[in-house]
Every structure is written in C-alpha cells, then in structure tokens.
Amino acid sequence: MRDELAKPPSFSDFEGDLAAAKEHLASAKTNAAKANREQDESSACSDAYSAESDAYSVESDSYSIDSDMSSLTGDIQAAKDAAAQLDRDLSAYQQATAALPGYTPPNAPDADDIKDLLNQVAVKTAAWKRKGASYQAAVAKLLKEARAVAAKSQKDHC
C-alpha cells in the first residue's frame, strides 16, 4: 500500500481534456470574432453557429473531465477500502494477541506504523480528490465562458 501512495494517480487525462477545452473555447472566440467582421448576415450567422458548435465541444470536454473524475473516485475508493481492510485486520490481530498474554509472535506488525499508513491514505486520497475537483472547476469556468460567447454571437448575428 505504501508503494501505491508513493505513486499518485496520473492526471494526464484531466490535463489533456482541459487543454482541449481551452482550444475549443479559443475556437469559439475566433468564430464569434469572425462573425462580427462578416458583412453578409448569412455568413455571420453561420460563424455564430460555428461558435456554438465549439461551445458544445467545450461541454463534451467537461463531460470527459467528469468521467476522469469518476475513474479517480474509483481509485480513491479502492485505496480507502484497502485501508479499511488493513485497519480491520489490525484490530483482529490485536484481539487475537490479547487472548494470548505473554506471547509475542515473530514478525509482529507495528501498530503505530500501520496507523501512520492509514493516516497517509486519508491525507493523500483527499489531496487527489481536491486536485481532480480543481480540474472540474477550471473546465466549468471555460464552459460558462464558451456558452456566453456562443449565445452573444447567436443573439447578435442570427
């Protein structure tokens, strides 16, 4: 379990999805600006629809980050479940050794070491969850902006 905690989950999917959302927002802004420069109403409206399409792409990227978070939540839960089982095993071990006064088994587990490990699981999984949530918050801001850009462009040109 210590090895798993030393190697945090990869956030590369989150990073890739957030980068895609930023690119799609930039494209929405570009299409909205293009609509503003168009002389032809039909072309301007078409560009506004392109901006809306880009906003939908940002929304899709947001769903991808939600999916990434769901996977991360599964990893976090697996770590917490393993920690809970270790805690139960330690309790059972301590109860069994209490029934045998004076007996010291060879290679006895260090209860303080295990409790420290359980605390590390709680701290690290909470940090992982906060990091995943920060990606969700970032993409939510991008999505809000993309929707606003697209809505204004549609209102102005369609």
Phi and psi restraints in degrees (value plus and minus 20) as a CYANA .aco file:
   2 ARG   PHI     -80.0   -40.0
   2 ARG   PSI     -59.1   -19.1
   3 ASP   PHI     -84.0   -44.0
   3 ASP   PSI     -59.2   -19.2
   4 GLU   PHI     -85.1   -45.1
   4 GLU   PSI     -57.1   -17.1
   5 LEU   PHI     -91.4   -51.4
   5 LEU   PSI     -51.0   -11.0
   6 ALA   PHI     -90.5   -50.5
   6 ALA   PSI     -43.3    -3.3
   7 LYS   PHI    -132.8   -92.8
   7 LYS   PSI      73.9   113.9
   8 PRO   PHI     -85.9   -45.9
   8 PRO   PSI     142.0   182.0
   9 PRO   PHI     -83.4   -43.4
   9 PRO   PSI     135.1   175.1
  10 SER   PHI     -97.6   -57.6
  10 SER   PSI     116.3   156.3
  11 PHE   PHI    -127.8   -87.8
  11 PHE   PSI      -2.5    37.5
  12 SER   PHI     -84.5   -44.5
  12 SER   PSI     -55.0   -15.0
  13 ASP   PHI     -84.6   -44.6
  13 ASP   PSI     -63.0   -23.0
  14 PHE   PHI     -77.8   -37.8
  14 PHE   PSI     -67.1   -27.1
  15 GLU   PHI     -83.9   -43.9
  15 GLU   PSI     -61.7   -21.7
  16 GLY   PHI     -85.2   -45.2
  16 GLY   PSI     -62.1   -22.1
  17 ASP   PHI     -87.7   -47.7
  17 ASP   PSI     -57.7   -17.7
  18 LEU   PHI     -87.8   -47.8
  18 LEU   PSI     -60.0   -20.0
  19 ALA   PHI     -82.0   -42.0
  19 ALA   PSI     -60.9   -20.9
  20 ALA   PHI     -83.1   -43.1
  20 ALA   PSI     -61.4   -21.4
  21 ALA   PHI     -82.4   -42.4
  21 ALA   PSI     -59.8   -19.8
  22 LYS   PHI     -84.4   -44.4
  22 LYS   PSI     -60.5   -20.5
  23 GLU   PHI     -84.6   -44.6
  23 GLU   PSI     -62.1   -22.1
  24 HIS   PHI     -87.5   -47.5
  24 HIS   PSI     -56.7   -16.7
  25 LEU   PHI     -84.4   -44.4
  25 LEU   PSI     -63.0   -23.0
  26 ALA   PHI     -80.4   -40.4
  26 ALA   PSI     -59.7   -19.7
  27 SER   PHI     -85.9   -45.9
  27 SER   PSI     -59.3   -19.3
  28 ALA   PHI     -81.7   -41.7
  28 ALA   PSI     -62.7   -22.7
  29 LYS   PHI     -85.3   -45.3
  29 LYS   PSI     -60.0   -20.0
  30 THR   PHI     -82.7   -42.7
  30 THR   PSI     -64.9   -24.9
  31 ASN   PHI     -87.7   -47.7
  31 ASN   PSI     -56.3   -16.3
  32 ALA   PHI     -86.2   -46.2
  32 ALA   PSI     -60.8   -20.8
  33 ALA   PHI     -85.6   -45.6
  33 ALA   PSI     -58.9   -18.9
  34 LYS   PHI     -82.5   -42.5
  34 LYS   PSI     -61.0   -21.0
  35 ALA   PHI     -81.1   -41.1
  35 ALA   PSI     -57.9   -17.9
  36 ASN   PHI     -85.5   -45.5
  36 ASN   PSI     -49.6    -9.6
  37 ARG   PHI    -107.0   -67.0
  37 ARG   PSI     -35.5     4.5
  38 GLU   PHI     -86.9   -46.9
  38 GLU   PSI     120.0   160.0
  39 GLN   PHI    -109.7   -69.7
  39 GLN   PSI     -51.7   -11.7
  40 ASP   PHI    -107.2   -67.2
  40 ASP   PSI     106.7   146.7
  41 GLU   PHI     -78.9   -38.9
  41 GLU   PSI     -62.6   -22.6
  42 SER   PHI     -83.9   -43.9
  42 SER   PSI     -62.6   -22.6
  43 SER   PHI     -86.2   -46.2
  43 SER   PSI     -59.2   -19.2
  44 ALA   PHI     -83.3   -43.3
  44 ALA   PSI     -63.1   -23.1
  45 CYS   PHI     -85.4   -45.4
  45 CYS   PSI     -58.8   -18.8
  46 SER   PHI     -82.1   -42.1
  46 SER   PSI     -61.6   -21.6
  47 ASP   PHI     -86.3   -46.3
  47 ASP   PSI     -56.5   -16.5
  48 ALA   PHI     -84.0   -44.0
  48 ALA   PSI     -59.5   -19.5
  49 TYR   PHI     -86.2   -46.2
  49 TYR   PSI     -53.2   -13.2
  50 SER   PHI     -84.7   -44.7
  50 SER   PSI     -59.3   -19.3
  51 ALA   PHI     -83.1   -43.1
  51 ALA   PSI     -59.3   -19.3
  52 GLU   PHI     -85.0   -45.0
  52 GLU   PSI     -60.5   -20.5
  53 SER   PHI     -81.3   -41.3
  53 SER   PSI     -60.5   -20.5
  54 ASP   PHI     -84.2   -44.2
  54 ASP   PSI     -57.4   -17.4
  55 ALA   PHI     -83.9   -43.9
  55 ALA   PSI     -58.2   -18.2
  56 TYR   PHI     -83.9   -43.9
  56 TYR   PSI     -53.6   -13.6
  57 SER   PHI     -86.4   -46.4
  57 SER   PSI     -58.6   -18.6
  58 VAL   PHI     -82.5   -42.5
  58 VAL   PSI     -60.1   -20.1
  59 GLU   PHI     -82.8   -42.8
  59 GLU   PSI     -60.5   -20.5
  60 SER   PHI     -82.3   -42.3
  60 SER   PSI     -60.9   -20.9
  61 ASP   PHI     -82.8   -42.8
  61 ASP   PSI     -56.3   -16.3
  62 SER   PHI     -83.1   -43.1
  62 SER   PSI     -63.1   -23.1
  63 TYR   PHI     -82.7   -42.7
  63 TYR   PSI     -56.3   -16.3
  64 SER   PHI     -84.5   -44.5
  64 SER   PSI     -60.3   -20.3
  65 ILE   PHI     -87.2   -47.2
  65 ILE   PSI     -56.8   -16.8
  66 ASP   PHI     -81.5   -41.5
  66 ASP   PSI     -59.2   -19.2
  67 SER   PHI     -86.3   -46.3
  67 SER   PSI     -61.1   -21.1
  68 ASP   PHI     -79.1   -39.1
  68 ASP   PSI     -61.4   -21.4
  69 MET   PHI     -86.2   -46.2
  69 MET   PSI     -57.8   -17.8
  70 SER   PHI     -82.0   -42.0
  70 SER   PSI     -62.7   -22.7
  71 SER   PHI     -83.9   -43.9
  71 SER   PSI     -63.4   -23.4
  72 LEU   PHI     -82.5   -42.5
  72 LEU   PSI     -61.0   -21.0
  73 THR   PHI     -81.1   -41.1
  73 THR   PSI     -57.9   -17.9
  74 GLY   PHI     -83.0   -43.0
  74 GLY   PSI     -61.6   -21.6
  75 ASP   PHI     -84.5   -44.5
  75 ASP   PSI     -61.7   -21.7
  76 ILE   PHI     -83.4   -43.4
  76 ILE   PSI     -64.3   -24.3
  77 GLN   PHI     -83.9   -43.9
  77 GLN   PSI     -58.4   -18.4
  78 ALA   PHI     -82.2   -42.2
  78 ALA   PSI     -61.4   -21.4
  79 ALA   PHI     -85.5   -45.5
  79 ALA   PSI     -61.5   -21.5
  80 LYS   PHI     -86.6   -46.6
  80 LYS   PSI     -58.7   -18.7
  81 ASP   PHI     -84.5   -44.5
  81 ASP   PSI     -61.4   -21.4
  82 ALA   PHI     -84.5   -44.5
  82 ALA   PSI     -59.7   -19.7
  83 ALA   PHI     -85.5   -45.5
  83 ALA   PSI     -61.5   -21.5
  84 ALA   PHI     -83.4   -43.4
  84 ALA   PSI     -60.0   -20.0
  85 GLN   PHI     -85.4   -45.4
  85 GLN   PSI     -60.9   -20.9
  86 LEU   PHI     -81.9   -41.9
  86 LEU   PSI     -61.2   -21.2
  87 ASP   PHI     -83.6   -43.6
  87 ASP   PSI     -62.4   -22.4
  88 ARG   PHI     -84.6   -44.6
  88 ARG   PSI     -61.6   -21.6
  89 ASP   PHI     -83.2   -43.2
  89 ASP   PSI     -61.0   -21.0
  90 LEU   PHI     -83.4   -43.4
  90 LEU   PSI     -62.9   -22.9
  91 SER   PHI     -81.8   -41.8
  91 SER   PSI     -64.1   -24.1
  92 ALA   PHI     -83.5   -43.5
  92 ALA   PSI     -60.5   -20.5
  93 TYR   PHI     -82.6   -42.6
  93 TYR   PSI     -65.4   -25.4
  94 GLN   PHI     -83.9   -43.9
  94 GLN   PSI     -57.6   -17.6
  95 GLN   PHI     -85.9   -45.9
  95 GLN   PSI     -60.5   -20.5
  96 ALA   PHI     -86.9   -46.9
  96 ALA   PSI     -62.3   -22.3
  97 THR   PHI     -91.6   -51.6
  97 THR   PSI     -46.7    -6.7
  98 ALA   PHI     -87.1   -47.1
  98 ALA   PSI     -47.2    -7.2
  99 ALA   PHI     -97.9   -57.9
  99 ALA   PSI     -28.1    11.9
 100 LEU   PHI    -143.4  -103.4
 100 LEU   PSI      52.8    92.8
 101 PRO   PHI     -80.6   -40.6
 101 PRO   PSI     118.6   158.6
 102 GLY   PHI      66.4   106.4
 102 GLY   PSI     -30.9     9.1
 103 TYR   PHI    -112.5   -72.5
 103 TYR   PSI     108.3   148.3
 104 THR   PHI    -139.1   -99.1
 104 THR   PSI      89.2   129.2
 105 PRO   PHI     -90.2   -50.2
 105 PRO   PSI     131.2   171.2
 106 PRO   PHI     -90.4   -50.4
 106 PRO   PSI     129.2   169.2
 107 ASN   PHI      36.2    76.2
 107 ASN   PSI      20.2    60.2
 108 ALA   PHI     -85.8   -45.8
 108 ALA   PSI     120.2   160.2
 109 PRO   PHI     -88.7   -48.7
 109 PRO   PSI     129.3   169.3
 110 ASP   PHI    -110.2   -70.2
 110 ASP   PSI      88.3   128.3
 111 ALA   PHI     -79.7   -39.7
 111 ALA   PSI     -59.0   -19.0
 112 ASP   PHI     -85.9   -45.9
 112 ASP   PSI     -58.4   -18.4
 113 ASP   PHI     -83.9   -43.9
 113 ASP   PSI     -61.6   -21.6
 114 ILE   PHI     -87.2   -47.2
 114 ILE   PSI     -62.4   -22.4
 115 LYS   PHI     -82.9   -42.9
 115 LYS   PSI     -58.2   -18.2
 116 ASP   PHI     -83.0   -43.0
 116 ASP   PSI     -63.2   -23.2
 117 LEU   PHI     -81.7   -41.7
 117 LEU   PSI     -63.0   -23.0
 118 LEU   PHI     -82.2   -42.2
 118 LEU   PSI     -58.2   -18.2
 119 ASN   PHI     -86.1   -46.1
 119 ASN   PSI     -60.3   -20.3
 120 GLN   PHI     -81.8   -41.8
 120 GLN   PSI     -58.9   -18.9
 121 VAL   PHI     -79.5   -39.5
 121 VAL   PSI     -66.6   -26.6
 122 ALA   PHI     -82.4   -42.4
 122 ALA   PSI     -65.0   -25.0
 123 VAL   PHI     -86.6   -46.6
 123 VAL   PSI     -68.1   -28.1
 124 LYS   PHI     -89.7   -49.7
 124 LYS   PSI     -60.1   -20.1
 125 THR   PHI     -86.7   -46.7
 125 THR   PSI     -53.6   -13.6
 126 ALA   PHI     -85.3   -45.3
 126 ALA   PSI     -59.2   -19.2
 127 ALA   PHI     -86.1   -46.1
 127 ALA   PSI     -60.7   -20.7
 128 TRP   PHI     -81.6   -41.6
 128 TRP   PSI     -62.4   -22.4
 129 LYS   PHI     -84.2   -44.2
 129 LYS   PSI     -62.2   -22.2
 130 ARG   PHI     -82.5   -42.5
 130 ARG   PSI     -60.3   -20.3
 131 LYS   PHI     -84.7   -44.7
 131 LYS   PSI     -64.5   -24.5
 132 GLY   PHI     -80.8   -40.8
 132 GLY   PSI     -62.3   -22.3
 133 ALA   PHI     -84.0   -44.0
 133 ALA   PSI     -51.6   -11.6
 134 SER   PHI     -86.6   -46.6
 134 SER   PSI     -54.5   -14.5
 135 TYR   PHI     -87.5   -47.5
 135 TYR   PSI     -59.9   -19.9
 136 GLN   PHI     -82.4   -42.4
 136 GLN   PSI     -61.7   -21.7
 137 ALA   PHI     -85.8   -45.8
 137 ALA   PSI     -60.4   -20.4
 138 ALA   PHI     -84.3   -44.3
 138 ALA   PSI     -64.5   -24.5
 139 VAL   PHI     -91.2   -51.2
 139 VAL   PSI     -49.5    -9.5
 140 ALA   PHI     -83.2   -43.2
 140 ALA   PSI     -59.3   -19.3
 141 LYS   PHI     -84.5   -44.5
 141 LYS   PSI     -63.2   -23.2
 142 LEU   PHI     -83.3   -43.3
 142 LEU   PSI     -60.9   -20.9
 143 LEU   PHI     -84.7   -44.7
 143 LEU   PSI     -62.4   -22.4
 144 LYS   PHI     -80.3   -40.3
 144 LYS   PSI     -63.2   -23.2
 145 GLU   PHI     -86.8   -46.8
 145 GLU   PSI     -62.2   -22.2
 146 ALA   PHI     -82.8   -42.8
 146 ALA   PSI     -62.2   -22.2
 147 ARG   PHI     -82.6   -42.6
 147 ARG   PSI     -61.6   -21.6
 148 ALA   PHI     -85.4   -45.4
 148 ALA   PSI     -63.0   -23.0
 149 VAL   PHI     -80.2   -40.2
 149 VAL   PSI     -68.3   -28.3
 150 ALA   PHI     -85.3   -45.3
 150 ALA   PSI     -62.8   -22.8
 151 ALA   PHI     -83.3   -43.3
 151 ALA   PSI     -63.2   -23.2
 152 LYS   PHI     -84.9   -44.9
 152 LYS   PSI     -63.0   -23.0
 153 SER   PHI     -82.8   -42.8
 153 SER   PSI     -62.1   -22.1
 154 GLN   PHI     -84.6   -44.6
 154 GLN   PSI     -64.5   -24.5
 155 LYS   PHI     -82.3   -42.3
 155 LYS   PSI     -60.5   -20.5
 156 ASP   PHI     -95.3   -55.3
 156 ASP   PSI     -47.8    -7.8
 157 HIS   PHI    -144.3  -104.3
 157 HIS   PSI     -23.5    16.5
